[in-house]
Amino acid sequence: MRTTLDIDRSLLERAKRALGASTFTEAIERSLERAIAGAELDALLESVRGQDLVWSVDELREYRRSGLAEAP
């Protein structure tokens, strides 16, 4: 999908470098993916707040990948 956005060029350059992206489009897509993953992780953590759970980081990542962590 083509769209026009007014984004600071130096911010885009920094994002490209930080994410190892070769294009602005790739940097934006990776940034959006990371933002979504962060929001989903926040929602997961909120859903288990107060429960006595002990998960390793690997178990938490596997749970997120399983699709069971989808927000309602």
PQR file of N, CA, C, O and H, with PARSE charges and radii, in Angstrom:
ATOM      1  N   MET A   1       0.841  -1.164   0.000 -0.4000 1.5000
ATOM      2  CA  MET A   1       0.000   0.000   0.000 -0.0000 2.0000
ATOM      3  C   MET A   1       0.896   1.239   0.000  0.5500 1.7000
ATOM      4  O   MET A   1       1.797   1.365   0.829 -0.5500 1.4000
ATOM      5  N   ARG A   2       0.651   2.108  -0.893 -0.4000 1.5000
ATOM      6  CA  ARG A   2       1.420   3.344  -0.956 -0.0000 2.0000
ATOM      7  C   ARG A   2       0.721   4.415  -0.139  0.5500 1.7000
ATOM      8  O   ARG A   2      -0.505   4.531  -0.143 -0.5500 1.4000
ATOM      9  H   ARG A   2      -0.081   2.006  -1.567  0.4000 1.0000
ATOM     10  N   THR A   3       1.523   5.182   0.552 -0.4000 1.5000
ATOM     11  CA  THR A   3       0.983   6.288   1.334 -0.0000 2.0000
ATOM     12  C   THR A   3       2.036   7.373   1.418  0.5500 1.7000
ATOM     13  O   THR A   3       3.211   7.127   1.146 -0.5500 1.4000
ATOM     14  H   THR A   3       2.519   5.088   0.555  0.4000 1.0000
ATOM     15  N   THR A   4       1.630   8.545   1.783 -0.4000 1.5000
ATOM     16  CA  THR A   4       2.556   9.660   1.925 -0.0000 2.0000
ATOM     17  C   THR A   4       2.559  10.096   3.383  0.5500 1.7000
ATOM     18  O   THR A   4       1.513  10.387   3.963 -0.5500 1.4000
ATOM     19  H   THR A   4       0.676   8.744   2.004  0.4000 1.0000
ATOM     20  N   LEU A   5       3.748  10.137   3.962 -0.4000 1.5000
ATOM     21  CA  LEU A   5       3.908  10.555   5.352 -0.0000 2.0000
ATOM     22  C   LEU A   5       5.012  11.592   5.433  0.5500 1.7000
ATOM     23  O   LEU A   5       5.971  11.553   4.663 -0.5500 1.4000
ATOM     24  H   LEU A   5       4.599   9.901   3.491  0.4000 1.0000
ATOM     25  N   ASP A   6       4.875  12.501   6.352 -0.4000 1.5000
ATOM     26  CA  ASP A   6       5.903  13.501   6.590 -0.0000 2.0000
ATOM     27  C   ASP A   6       6.654  13.101   7.856  0.5500 1.7000
ATOM     28  O   ASP A   6       6.251  13.454   8.965 -0.5500 1.4000
ATOM     29  H   ASP A   6       4.096  12.533   6.978  0.4000 1.0000
ATOM     30  N   ILE A   7       7.754  12.357   7.681 -0.4000 1.5000
ATOM     31  CA  ILE A   7       8.537  11.844   8.803 -0.0000 2.0000
ATOM     32  C   ILE A   7       9.931  12.438   8.719  0.5500 1.7000
ATOM     33  O   ILE A   7      10.532  12.508   7.647 -0.5500 1.4000
ATOM     34  H   ILE A   7       8.081  12.071   6.781  0.4000 1.0000
ATOM     35  N   ASP A   8      10.431  12.861   9.865 -0.4000 1.5000
ATOM     36  CA  ASP A   8      11.765  13.453   9.940 -0.0000 2.0000
ATOM     37  C   ASP A   8      12.802  12.500   9.335  0.5500 1.7000
ATOM     38  O   ASP A   8      12.912  11.349   9.759 -0.5500 1.4000
ATOM     39  H   ASP A   8       9.943  12.804  10.736  0.4000 1.0000
ATOM     40  N   ARG A   9      13.550  12.973   8.361 -0.4000 1.5000
ATOM     41  CA  ARG A   9      14.517  12.132   7.653 -0.0000 2.0000
ATOM     42  C   ARG A   9      15.606  11.604   8.580  0.5500 1.7000
ATOM     43  O   ARG A   9      16.019  10.451   8.451 -0.5500 1.4000
ATOM     44  H   ARG A   9      13.461  13.908   8.016  0.4000 1.0000
ATOM     45  N   SER A  10      16.075  12.426   9.507 -0.4000 1.5000
ATOM     46  CA  SER A  10      17.137  11.955  10.407 -0.0000 2.0000
ATOM     47  C   SER A  10      16.606  10.851  11.326  0.5500 1.7000
ATOM     48  O   SER A  10      17.345   9.934  11.685 -0.5500 1.4000
ATOM     49  H   SER A  10      15.740  13.363   9.612  0.4000 1.0000
ATOM     50  N   LEU A  11      15.334  10.935  11.705 -0.4000 1.5000
ATOM     51  CA  LEU A  11      14.720   9.879  12.505 -0.0000 2.0000
ATOM     52  C   LEU A  11      14.649   8.577  11.707  0.5500 1.7000
ATOM     53  O   LEU A  11      14.936   7.502  12.234 -0.5500 1.4000
ATOM     54  H   LEU A  11      14.734  11.680  11.413  0.4000 1.0000
ATOM     55  N   LEU A  12      14.269   8.682  10.447 -0.4000 1.5000
ATOM     56  CA  LEU A  12      14.228   7.498   9.583 -0.0000 2.0000
ATOM     57  C   LEU A  12      15.619   6.889   9.411  0.5500 1.7000
ATOM     58  O   LEU A  12      15.771   5.669   9.454 -0.5500 1.4000
ATOM     59  H   LEU A  12      14.036   9.555  10.019  0.4000 1.0000
ATOM     60  N   GLU A  13      16.619   7.722   9.221 -0.4000 1.5000
ATOM     61  CA  GLU A  13      17.999   7.225   9.066 -0.0000 2.0000
ATOM     62  C   GLU A  13      18.449   6.507  10.333  0.5500 1.7000
ATOM     63  O   GLU A  13      19.054   5.437  10.268 -0.5500 1.4000
ATOM     64  H   GLU A  13      16.496   8.713   9.186  0.4000 1.0000
ATOM     65  N   ARG A  14      18.149   7.101  11.485 -0.4000 1.5000
ATOM     66  CA  ARG A  14      18.509   6.467  12.759 -0.0000 2.0000
ATOM     67  C   ARG A  14      17.791   5.135  12.920  0.5500 1.7000
ATOM     68  O   ARG A  14      18.389   4.158  13.370 -0.5500 1.4000
ATOM     69  H   ARG A  14      17.657   7.970  11.539  0.4000 1.0000
ATOM     70  N   ALA A  15      16.512   5.089  12.556 -0.4000 1.5000
ATOM     71  CA  ALA A  15      15.748   3.843  12.654 -0.0000 2.0000
ATOM     72  C   ALA A  15      16.335   2.776  11.730  0.5500 1.7000
ATOM     73  O   ALA A  15      16.463   1.616  12.121 -0.5500 1.4000
ATOM     74  H   ALA A  15      16.026   5.883  12.190  0.4000 1.0000
ATOM     75  N   LYS A  16      16.688   3.165  10.516 -0.4000 1.5000
ATOM     76  CA  LYS A  16      17.303   2.209   9.581 -0.0000 2.0000
ATOM     77  C   LYS A  16      18.555   1.593  10.186  0.5500 1.7000
ATOM     78  O   LYS A  16      18.732   0.375  10.160 -0.5500 1.4000
ATOM     79  H   LYS A  16      16.584   4.108  10.199  0.4000 1.0000
ATOM     80  N   ARG A  17      19.417   2.436  10.730 -0.4000 1.5000
ATOM     81  CA  ARG A  17      20.665   1.934  11.323 -0.0000 2.0000
ATOM     82  C   ARG A  17      20.379   1.044  12.531  0.5500 1.7000
ATOM     83  O   ARG A  17      20.944  -0.043  12.659 -0.5500 1.4000
ATOM     84  H   ARG A  17      19.273   3.425  10.751  0.4000 1.0000
ATOM     85  N   ALA A  18      19.506   1.510  13.407 -0.4000 1.5000
ATOM     86  CA  ALA A  18      19.223   0.778  14.645 -0.0000 2.0000
ATOM     87  C   ALA A  18      18.595  -0.584  14.381  0.5500 1.7000
ATOM     88  O   ALA A  18      18.853  -1.548  15.102 -0.5500 1.4000
ATOM     89  H   ALA A  18      19.048   2.392  13.303  0.4000 1.0000
ATOM     90  N   LEU A  19      17.769  -0.655  13.343 -0.4000 1.5000
ATOM     91  CA  LEU A  19      17.052  -1.896  13.043 -0.0000 2.0000
ATOM     92  C   LEU A  19      17.751  -2.757  12.005  0.5500 1.7000
ATOM     93  O   LEU A  19      17.317  -3.875  11.729 -0.5500 1.4000
ATOM     94  H   LEU A  19      17.559   0.128  12.757  0.4000 1.0000
ATOM     95  N   GLY A  20      18.826  -2.246  11.431 -0.4000 1.5000
ATOM     96  CA  GLY A  20      19.531  -2.999  10.398 -0.0000 2.0000
ATOM     97  C   GLY A  20      18.726  -3.105   9.116  0.5500 1.7000
ATOM     98  O   GLY A  20      18.875  -4.064   8.358 -0.5500 1.4000
ATOM     99  H   GLY A  20      19.179  -1.337  11.655  0.4000 1.0000
ATOM    100  N   ALA A  21      17.877  -2.123   8.875 -0.4000 1.5000
ATOM    101  CA  ALA A  21      17.022  -2.130   7.684 -0.0000 2.0000
ATOM    102  C   ALA A  21      17.773  -1.498   6.515  0.5500 1.7000
ATOM    103  O   ALA A  21      18.630  -0.634   6.702 -0.5500 1.4000
ATOM    104  H   ALA A  21      17.756  -1.344   9.490  0.4000 1.0000
ATOM    105  N   SER A  22      17.436  -1.941   5.315 -0.4000 1.5000
ATOM    106  CA  SER A  22      18.106  -1.394   4.137 -0.0000 2.0000
ATOM    107  C   SER A  22      17.291  -0.288   3.464  0.5500 1.7000
ATOM    108  O   SER A  22      17.818   0.465   2.645 -0.5500 1.4000
ATOM    109  H   SER A  22      16.740  -2.643   5.162  0.4000 1.0000
ATOM    110  N   THR A  23      16.008  -0.193   3.810 -0.4000 1.5000
ATOM    111  CA  THR A  23      15.153   0.841   3.214 -0.0000 2.0000
ATOM    112  C   THR A  23      14.319   1.496   4.310  0.5500 1.7000
ATOM    113  O   THR A  23      14.162   0.958   5.405 -0.5500 1.4000
ATOM    114  H   THR A  23      15.579  -0.804   4.475  0.4000 1.0000
ATOM    115  N   PHE A  24      13.793   2.665   3.984 -0.4000 1.5000
ATOM    116  CA  PHE A  24      12.900   3.342   4.925 -0.0000 2.0000
ATOM    117  C   PHE A  24      11.648   2.503   5.170  0.5500 1.7000
ATOM    118  O   PHE A  24      11.178   2.396   6.303 -0.5500 1.4000
ATOM    119  H   PHE A  24      13.920   3.103   3.094  0.4000 1.0000
ATOM    120  N   THR A  25      11.117   1.918   4.118 -0.4000 1.5000
ATOM    121  CA  THR A  25       9.919   1.087   4.254 -0.0000 2.0000
ATOM    122  C   THR A  25      10.171  -0.060   5.222  0.5500 1.7000
ATOM    123  O   THR A  25       9.350  -0.339   6.096 -0.5500 1.4000
ATOM    124  H   THR A  25      11.499   2.005   3.198  0.4000 1.0000
ATOM    125  N   GLU A  26      11.296  -0.714   5.063 -0.4000 1.5000
ATOM    126  CA  GLU A  26      11.640  -1.829   5.951 -0.0000 2.0000
ATOM    127  C   GLU A  26      11.783  -1.337   7.390  0.5500 1.7000
ATOM    128  O   GLU A  26      11.326  -2.008   8.316 -0.5500 1.4000
ATOM    129  H   GLU A  26      11.963  -0.488   4.353  0.4000 1.0000
ATOM    130  N   ALA A  27      12.400  -0.195   7.587 -0.4000 1.5000
ATOM    131  CA  ALA A  27      12.557   0.368   8.937 -0.0000 2.0000
ATOM    132  C   ALA A  27      11.202   0.672   9.562  0.5500 1.7000
ATOM    133  O   ALA A  27      10.983   0.393  10.741 -0.5500 1.4000
ATOM    134  H   ALA A  27      12.771   0.349   6.835  0.4000 1.0000
ATOM    135  N   ILE A  28      10.304   1.238   8.785 -0.4000 1.5000
ATOM    136  CA  ILE A  28       8.973   1.564   9.298 -0.0000 2.0000
ATOM    137  C   ILE A  28       8.210   0.287   9.645  0.5500 1.7000
ATOM    138  O   ILE A  28       7.579   0.208  10.699 -0.5500 1.4000
ATOM    139  H   ILE A  28      10.482   1.465   7.828  0.4000 1.0000
ATOM    140  N   GLU A  29       8.266  -0.714   8.764 -0.4000 1.5000
ATOM    141  CA  GLU A  29       7.573  -1.970   9.022 -0.0000 2.0000
ATOM    142  C   GLU A  29       8.124  -2.663  10.267  0.5500 1.7000
ATOM    143  O   GLU A  29       7.358  -3.162  11.092 -0.5500 1.4000
ATOM    144  H   GLU A  29       8.779  -0.650   7.908  0.4000 1.0000
ATOM    145  N   ARG A  30       9.437  -2.693  10.403 -0.4000 1.5000
ATOM    146  CA  ARG A  30      10.030  -3.312  11.597 -0.0000 2.0000
ATOM    147  C   ARG A  30       9.650  -2.552  12.859  0.5500 1.7000
ATOM    148  O   ARG A  30       9.387  -3.151  13.902 -0.5500 1.4000
ATOM    149  H   ARG A  30      10.059  -2.288   9.733  0.4000 1.0000
ATOM    150  N   SER A  31       9.624  -1.233  12.757 -0.4000 1.5000
ATOM    151  CA  SER A  31       9.236  -0.415  13.905 -0.0000 2.0000
ATOM    152  C   SER A  31       7.797  -0.698  14.311  0.5500 1.7000
ATOM    153  O   SER A  31       7.496  -0.821  15.499 -0.5500 1.4000
ATOM    154  H   SER A  31       9.838  -0.746  11.910  0.4000 1.0000
ATOM    155  N   LEU A  32       6.914  -0.801  13.333 -0.4000 1.5000
ATOM    156  CA  LEU A  32       5.512  -1.108  13.631 -0.0000 2.0000
ATOM    157  C   LEU A  32       5.381  -2.491  14.252  0.5500 1.7000
ATOM    158  O   LEU A  32       4.617  -2.675  15.200 -0.5500 1.4000
ATOM    159  H   LEU A  32       7.158  -0.701  12.369  0.4000 1.0000
ATOM    160  N   GLU A  33       6.123  -3.472  13.726 -0.4000 1.5000
ATOM    161  CA  GLU A  33       6.081  -4.825  14.280 -0.0000 2.0000
ATOM    162  C   GLU A  33       6.540  -4.823  15.734  0.5500 1.7000
ATOM    163  O   GLU A  33       5.941  -5.488  16.579 -0.5500 1.4000
ATOM    164  H   GLU A  33       6.744  -3.323  12.956  0.4000 1.0000
ATOM    165  N   ARG A  34       7.606  -4.071  16.024 -0.4000 1.5000
ATOM    166  CA  ARG A  34       8.104  -4.000  17.399 -0.0000 2.0000
ATOM    167  C   ARG A  34       7.108  -3.290  18.313  0.5500 1.7000
ATOM    168  O   ARG A  34       6.926  -3.688  19.464 -0.5500 1.4000
ATOM    169  H   ARG A  34       8.092  -3.531  15.338  0.4000 1.0000
ATOM    170  N   ALA A  35       6.475  -2.256  17.812 -0.4000 1.5000
ATOM    171  CA  ALA A  35       5.479  -1.539  18.615 -0.0000 2.0000
ATOM    172  C   ALA A  35       4.311  -2.456  18.954  0.5500 1.7000
ATOM    173  O   ALA A  35       3.830  -2.459  20.087 -0.5500 1.4000
ATOM    174  H   ALA A  35       6.623  -1.932  16.878  0.4000 1.0000
ATOM    175  N   ILE A  36       3.855  -3.231  17.978 -0.4000 1.5000
ATOM    176  CA  ILE A  36       2.750  -4.167  18.201 -0.0000 2.0000
ATOM    177  C   ILE A  36       3.166  -5.252  19.186  0.5500 1.7000
ATOM    178  O   ILE A  36       2.410  -5.585  20.099 -0.5500 1.4000
ATOM    179  H   ILE A  36       4.246  -3.228  17.057  0.4000 1.0000
ATOM    180  N   ALA A  37       4.361  -5.805  19.007 -0.4000 1.5000
ATOM    181  CA  ALA A  37       4.844  -6.847  19.919 -0.0000 2.0000
ATOM    182  C   ALA A  37       4.929  -6.306  21.341  0.5500 1.7000
ATOM    183  O   ALA A  37       4.574  -7.003  22.292 -0.5500 1.4000
ATOM    184  H   ALA A  37       4.975  -5.534  18.265  0.4000 1.0000
ATOM    185  N   GLY A  38       5.392  -5.080  21.492 -0.4000 1.5000
ATOM    186  CA  GLY A  38       5.476  -4.474  22.817 -0.0000 2.0000
ATOM    187  C   GLY A  38       4.105  -4.292  23.445  0.5500 1.7000
ATOM    188  O   GLY A  38       3.918  -4.568  24.630 -0.5500 1.4000
ATOM    189  H   GLY A  38       5.680  -4.513  20.720  0.4000 1.0000
ATOM    190  N   ALA A  39       3.153  -3.832  22.657 -0.4000 1.5000
ATOM    191  CA  ALA A  39       1.790  -3.641  23.161 -0.0000 2.0000
ATOM    192  C   ALA A  39       1.164  -4.978  23.542  0.5500 1.7000
ATOM    193  O   ALA A  39       0.475  -5.069  24.558 -0.5500 1.4000
ATOM    194  H   ALA A  39       3.305  -3.608  21.695  0.4000 1.0000
ATOM    195  N   GLU A  40       1.396  -6.024  22.734 -0.4000 1.5000
ATOM    196  CA  GLU A  40       0.869  -7.345  23.049 -0.0000 2.0000
ATOM    197  C   GLU A  40       1.499  -7.905  24.320  0.5500 1.7000
ATOM    198  O   GLU A  40       0.821  -8.536  25.131 -0.5500 1.4000
ATOM    199  H   GLU A  40       1.956  -5.950  21.909  0.4000 1.0000
ATOM    200  N   LEU A  41       2.794  -7.670  24.490 -0.4000 1.5000
ATOM    201  CA  LEU A  41       3.459  -8.129  25.702 -0.0000 2.0000
ATOM    202  C   LEU A  41       2.906  -7.390  26.920  0.5500 1.7000
ATOM    203  O   LEU A  41       2.670  -8.004  27.961 -0.5500 1.4000
ATOM    204  H   LEU A  41       3.345  -7.157  23.831  0.4000 1.0000
ATOM    205  N   ASP A  42       2.700  -6.092  26.798 -0.4000 1.5000
ATOM    206  CA  ASP A  42       2.106  -5.318  27.895 -0.0000 2.0000
ATOM    207  C   ASP A  42       0.729  -5.870  28.256  0.5500 1.7000
ATOM    208  O   ASP A  42       0.400  -6.001  29.435 -0.5500 1.4000
ATOM    209  H   ASP A  42       2.892  -5.593  25.953  0.4000 1.0000
ATOM    210  N   ALA A  43      -0.080  -6.194  27.238 -0.4000 1.5000
ATOM    211  CA  ALA A  43      -1.419  -6.739  27.482 -0.0000 2.0000
ATOM    212  C   ALA A  43      -1.331  -8.096  28.176  0.5500 1.7000
ATOM    213  O   ALA A  43      -2.110  -8.386  29.084 -0.5500 1.4000
ATOM    214  H   ALA A  43       0.187  -6.088  26.281  0.4000 1.0000
ATOM    215  N   LEU A  44      -0.384  -8.922  27.748 -0.4000 1.5000
ATOM    216  CA  LEU A  44      -0.200 -10.230  28.382 -0.0000 2.0000
ATOM    217  C   LEU A  44       0.200 -10.063  29.835  0.5500 1.7000
ATOM    218  O   LEU A  44      -0.356 -10.723  30.713 -0.5500 1.4000
ATOM    219  H   LEU A  44       0.249  -8.686  27.010  0.4000 1.0000
ATOM    220  N   LEU A  45       1.146  -9.196  30.094 -0.4000 1.5000
ATOM    221  CA  LEU A  45       1.593  -8.985  31.463 -0.0000 2.0000
ATOM    222  C   LEU A  45       0.459  -8.438  32.330  0.5500 1.7000
ATOM    223  O   LEU A  45       0.328  -8.816  33.494 -0.5500 1.4000
ATOM    224  H   LEU A  45       1.597  -8.660  29.381  0.4000 1.0000
ATOM    225  N   GLU A  46      -0.346  -7.563  31.774 -0.4000 1.5000
ATOM    226  CA  GLU A  46      -1.487  -7.024  32.514 -0.0000 2.0000
ATOM    227  C   GLU A  46      -2.503  -8.129  32.809  0.5500 1.7000
ATOM    228  O   GLU A  46      -3.113  -8.140  33.878 -0.5500 1.4000
ATOM    229  H   GLU A  46      -0.240  -7.255  30.829  0.4000 1.0000
ATOM    230  N   SER A  47      -2.688  -9.053  31.872 -0.4000 1.5000
ATOM    231  CA  SER A  47      -3.675 -10.119  32.061 -0.0000 2.0000
ATOM    232  C   SER A  47      -3.275 -11.105  33.149  0.5500 1.7000
ATOM    233  O   SER A  47      -4.139 -11.778  33.712 -0.5500 1.4000
ATOM    234  H   SER A  47      -2.193  -9.045  31.003  0.4000 1.0000
ATOM    235  N   VAL A  48      -1.994 -11.206  33.456 -0.4000 1.5000
ATOM    236  CA  VAL A  48      -1.550 -12.133  34.491 -0.0000 2.0000
ATOM    237  C   VAL A  48      -1.113 -11.412  35.763  0.5500 1.7000
ATOM    238  O   VAL A  48      -0.605 -12.035  36.695 -0.5500 1.4000
ATOM    239  H   VAL A  48      -1.292 -10.660  32.999  0.4000 1.0000
ATOM    240  N   ARG A  49      -1.314 -10.101  35.796 -0.4000 1.5000
ATOM    241  CA  ARG A  49      -0.919  -9.322  36.984 -0.0000 2.0000
ATOM    242  C   ARG A  49      -1.614  -9.890  38.221  0.5500 1.7000
ATOM    243  O   ARG A  49      -2.815 -10.158  38.215 -0.5500 1.4000
ATOM    244  H   ARG A  49      -1.727  -9.594  35.039  0.4000 1.0000
ATOM    245  N   GLY A  50      -0.829 -10.064  39.273 -0.4000 1.5000
ATOM    246  CA  GLY A  50      -1.377 -10.557  40.528 -0.0000 2.0000
ATOM    247  C   GLY A  50      -1.416 -12.069  40.628  0.5500 1.7000
ATOM    248  O   GLY A  50      -1.623 -12.611  41.713 -0.5500 1.4000
ATOM    249  H   GLY A  50       0.147  -9.846  39.278  0.4000 1.0000
ATOM    250  N   GLN A  51      -1.219 -12.757  39.517 -0.4000 1.5000
ATOM    251  CA  GLN A  51      -1.198 -14.220  39.565 -0.0000 2.0000
ATOM    252  C   GLN A  51       0.203 -14.676  39.946  0.5500 1.7000
ATOM    253  O   GLN A  51       1.191 -14.013  39.634 -0.5500 1.4000
ATOM    254  H   GLN A  51      -1.051 -12.316  38.635  0.4000 1.0000
ATOM    255  N   ASP A  52       0.272 -15.783  40.604 -0.4000 1.5000
ATOM    256  CA  ASP A  52       1.559 -16.319  41.039 -0.0000 2.0000
ATOM    257  C   ASP A  52       2.132 -17.206  39.941  0.5500 1.7000
ATOM    258  O   ASP A  52       2.057 -18.432  40.015 -0.5500 1.4000
ATOM    259  H   ASP A  52      -0.531 -16.322  40.857  0.4000 1.0000
ATOM    260  N   LEU A  53       2.705 -16.568  38.918 -0.4000 1.5000
ATOM    261  CA  LEU A  53       3.266 -17.290  37.783 -0.0000 2.0000
ATOM    262  C   LEU A  53       4.767 -17.065  37.711  0.5500 1.7000
ATOM    263  O   LEU A  53       5.271 -15.979  37.998 -0.5500 1.4000
ATOM    264  H   LEU A  53       2.765 -15.571  38.858  0.4000 1.0000
ATOM    265  N   VAL A  54       5.456 -18.108  37.324 -0.4000 1.5000
ATOM    266  CA  VAL A  54       6.890 -17.989  37.107 -0.0000 2.0000
ATOM    267  C   VAL A  54       7.183 -18.572  35.735  0.5500 1.7000
ATOM    268  O   VAL A  54       7.096 -19.782  35.529 -0.5500 1.4000
ATOM    269  H   VAL A  54       5.046 -18.990  37.090  0.4000 1.0000
ATOM    270  N   TRP A  55       7.529 -17.699  34.801 -0.4000 1.5000
ATOM    271  CA  TRP A  55       7.849 -18.122  33.438 -0.0000 2.0000
ATOM    272  C   TRP A  55       9.249 -17.654  33.099  0.5500 1.7000
ATOM    273  O   TRP A  55       9.686 -16.584  33.522 -0.5500 1.4000
ATOM    274  H   TRP A  55       7.599 -16.715  34.968  0.4000 1.0000
ATOM    275  N   SER A  56       9.935 -18.462  32.340 -0.4000 1.5000
ATOM    276  CA  SER A  56      11.215 -18.016  31.813 -0.0000 2.0000
ATOM    277  C   SER A  56      10.929 -17.125  30.606  0.5500 1.7000
ATOM    278  O   SER A  56       9.818 -17.120  30.075 -0.5500 1.4000
ATOM    279  H   SER A  56       9.580 -19.332  31.996  0.4000 1.0000
ATOM    280  N   VAL A  57      11.917 -16.391  30.190 -0.4000 1.5000
ATOM    281  CA  VAL A  57      11.758 -15.534  29.015 -0.0000 2.0000
ATOM    282  C   VAL A  57      11.422 -16.393  27.801  0.5500 1.7000
ATOM    283  O   VAL A  57      10.584 -16.003  26.987 -0.5500 1.4000
ATOM    284  H   VAL A  57      12.819 -16.395  30.621  0.4000 1.0000
ATOM    285  N   ASP A  58      12.054 -17.546  27.666 -0.4000 1.5000
ATOM    286  CA  ASP A  58      11.776 -18.436  26.530 -0.0000 2.0000
ATOM    287  C   ASP A  58      10.332 -18.939  26.559  0.5500 1.7000
ATOM    288  O   ASP A  58       9.689 -19.025  25.513 -0.5500 1.4000
ATOM    289  H   ASP A  58      12.734 -17.862  28.327  0.4000 1.0000
ATOM    290  N   GLU A  59       9.819 -19.269  27.740 -0.4000 1.5000
ATOM    291  CA  GLU A  59       8.428 -19.717  27.853 -0.0000 2.0000
ATOM    292  C   GLU A  59       7.464 -18.595  27.490  0.5500 1.7000
ATOM    293  O   GLU A  59       6.446 -18.836  26.841 -0.5500 1.4000
ATOM    294  H   GLU A  59      10.342 -19.198  28.590  0.4000 1.0000
ATOM    295  N   LEU A  60       7.776 -17.381  27.900 -0.4000 1.5000
ATOM    296  CA  LEU A  60       6.934 -16.235  27.573 -0.0000 2.0000
ATOM    297  C   LEU A  60       6.931 -15.983  26.068  0.5500 1.7000
ATOM    298  O   LEU A  60       5.878 -15.716  25.488 -0.5500 1.4000
ATOM    299  H   LEU A  60       8.603 -17.185  28.427  0.4000 1.0000
ATOM    300  N   ARG A  61       8.088 -16.066  25.436 -0.4000 1.5000
ATOM    301  CA  ARG A  61       8.154 -15.885  23.976 -0.0000 2.0000
ATOM    302  C   ARG A  61       7.361 -16.968  23.255  0.5500 1.7000
ATOM    303  O   ARG A  61       6.654 -16.679  22.289 -0.5500 1.4000
ATOM    304  H   ARG A  61       8.943 -16.283  25.907  0.4000 1.0000
ATOM    305  N   GLU A  62       7.470 -18.201  23.712 -0.4000 1.5000
ATOM    306  CA  GLU A  62       6.732 -19.300  23.089 -0.0000 2.0000
ATOM    307  C   GLU A  62       5.231 -19.085  23.236  0.5500 1.7000
ATOM    308  O   GLU A  62       4.473 -19.346  22.301 -0.5500 1.4000
ATOM    309  H   GLU A  62       8.043 -18.436  24.497  0.4000 1.0000
ATOM    310  N   TYR A  63       4.798 -18.616  24.392 -0.4000 1.5000
ATOM    311  CA  TYR A  63       3.380 -18.330  24.597 -0.0000 2.0000
ATOM    312  C   TYR A  63       2.904 -17.262  23.627  0.5500 1.7000
ATOM    313  O   TYR A  63       1.823 -17.381  23.049 -0.5500 1.4000
ATOM    314  H   TYR A  63       5.413 -18.404  25.151  0.4000 1.0000
ATOM    315  N   ARG A  64       3.696 -16.229  23.446 -0.4000 1.5000
ATOM    316  CA  ARG A  64       3.322 -15.163  22.521 -0.0000 2.0000
ATOM    317  C   ARG A  64       3.240 -15.693  21.096  0.5500 1.7000
ATOM    318  O   ARG A  64       2.335 -15.324  20.347 -0.5500 1.4000
ATOM    319  H   ARG A  64       4.574 -16.132  23.915  0.4000 1.0000
ATOM    320  N   ARG A  65       4.181 -16.557  20.715 -0.4000 1.5000
ATOM    321  CA  ARG A  65       4.193 -17.112  19.354 -0.0000 2.0000
ATOM    322  C   ARG A  65       3.035 -18.076  19.116  0.5500 1.7000
ATOM    323  O   ARG A  65       2.621 -18.287  17.976 -0.5500 1.4000
ATOM    324  H   ARG A  65       4.916 -16.857  21.323  0.4000 1.0000
ATOM    325  N   SER A  66       2.511 -18.661  20.199 -0.4000 1.5000
ATOM    326  CA  SER A  66       1.465 -19.676  20.060 -0.0000 2.0000
ATOM    327  C   SER A  66       0.148 -19.109  19.547  0.5500 1.7000
ATOM    328  O   SER A  66      -0.705 -19.851  19.060 -0.5500 1.4000
ATOM    329  H   SER A  66       2.848 -18.489  21.125  0.4000 1.0000
ATOM    330  N   GLY A  67      -0.017 -17.785  19.656 -0.4000 1.5000
ATOM    331  CA  GLY A  67      -1.279 -17.183  19.232 -0.0000 2.0000
ATOM    332  C   GLY A  67      -2.292 -17.092  20.359  0.5500 1.7000
ATOM    333  O   GLY A  67      -3.327 -16.442  20.213 -0.5500 1.4000
ATOM    334  H   GLY A  67       0.676 -17.182  20.051  0.4000 1.0000
ATOM    335  N   LEU A  68      -2.005 -17.737  21.478 -0.4000 1.5000
ATOM    336  CA  LEU A  68      -2.918 -17.674  22.623 -0.0000 2.0000
ATOM    337  C   LEU A  68      -2.889 -16.314  23.303  0.5500 1.7000
ATOM    338  O   LEU A  68      -3.783 -15.991  24.086 -0.5500 1.4000
ATOM    339  H   LEU A  68      -1.164 -18.265  21.596  0.4000 1.0000
ATOM    340  N   ALA A  69      -1.876 -15.519  23.011 -0.4000 1.5000
ATOM    341  CA  ALA A  69      -1.724 -14.212  23.648 -0.0000 2.0000
ATOM    342  C   ALA A  69      -2.452 -13.117  22.906  0.5500 1.7000
ATOM    343  O   ALA A  69      -2.316 -11.942  23.249 -0.5500 1.4000
ATOM    344  H   ALA A  69      -1.150 -15.781  22.375  0.4000 1.0000
ATOM    345  N   GLU A  70      -3.229 -13.481  21.887 -0.4000 1.5000
ATOM    346  CA  GLU A  70      -3.963 -12.463  21.106 -0.0000 2.0000
ATOM    347  C   GLU A  70      -4.906 -11.697  22.013  0.5500 1.7000
ATOM    348  O   GLU A  70      -5.595 -12.272  22.856 -0.5500 1.4000
ATOM    349  H   GLU A  70      -3.339 -14.435  21.608  0.4000 1.0000
ATOM    350  N   ALA A  71      -4.923 -10.385  21.821 -0.4000 1.5000
ATOM    351  CA  ALA A  71      -5.828  -9.540  22.605 -0.0000 2.0000
ATOM    352  C   ALA A  71      -7.266  -9.801  22.174  0.5500 1.7000
ATOM    353  O   ALA A  71      -7.523 -10.044  20.995 -0.5500 1.4000
ATOM    354  H   ALA A  71      -4.364  -9.917  21.137  0.4000 1.0000
ATOM    355  N   PRO A  72      -8.207  -9.755  23.117 -0.5600 1.5000
ATOM    356  CA  PRO A  72      -9.608 -10.006  22.772  0.2800 2.0000
ATOM    357  C   PRO A  72     -10.190  -8.930  21.869  0.5500 1.7000
ATOM    358  O   PRO A  72     -11.360  -9.005  21.494 -0.5500 1.4000
TER
END
